[in-house]
Amino acid sequence: MEVTGKNRADILGFKDGENAIFINEKNYKKKLEEFISDPNNSRWEEIAKAGREYTMKNLTNDTAVESLVSIMKEFI
């Protein structure tokens, strides 16, 4: 996941090394080398699974609608 000061992807709640791998123009070579040097490391699959679970729990259309409804109820 590209995370920069411009795109502010970090506000989505992902955590580097836990449920995403944050890359940017300064660290992408290091991160790629880390993966290429050990592609069968179970850590990569664990991070991917955690990211998918986080996304499906927190970043679906249903959760977005629920959040929007909650915000609108505050103004009614």
N, C-alpha and C positions, 0 to 999 in steps of 0.2 A: 504494500500500500504506500503510495507516494504521499508523504506528509511534509508540507512546507508551511512557512509563515503566510504564504499567499492563499493556499487552499484551505487552511485551518481544518484539515481532516481529523486532527486530534480531538476536536470537540465532540466527535461522534461517540466517544467513550471507549475506543479501542486502546489497548495497552501494548506497547512494543515488547515483543518477546513472549507475550502471553496469549494474545488472540489476534495478533497481526505482526508483521515485520515492517517497521517503518523505514522507508528509504527516501533519500533526497539526493540532490546533486553532489553533496559532500561525502556520503557514505555508501553509495550504491555499489561501487567496486568492491569494497570490503565485504558487504553483505553478500554479493554474488559469489565472491571467492569462498566465503564461509560455507555457502550452500554447495558449491561445486566440489569443495574438498571433502565433503561428507554428505552426499545426497541421500544416503540410506538412514541417516540419523532419525530416530523416532520422534525427535523434538519437532521436526518440520510438520509431521502429520498431526501431532498434538496441537500445535499452534493453529493449523488449518481447521481442525475440528472445533477448537474453542472459538475461532473466528466465525465459523458457520453457525454455531449454537448462539453466540452473542447476537449475530445479525438476525437470525430467525426469531429470537426472543424480543429484541429491542428495536429493530429497524425495518419492520414490515409495513405494508400499507395499513393494516389493521391498527398497529400501534400509532401510526401517524394520525389516522382518523380519530382515534380515542384521545390523543393529545390535543388535536384541534377542537374537538367537541368540549373537552375540559376547559380549554382557554375561552371558548365562546360562552360557556355557561357562566364564567366569571363576569361577563359583561351584560348578562341578561338579568 
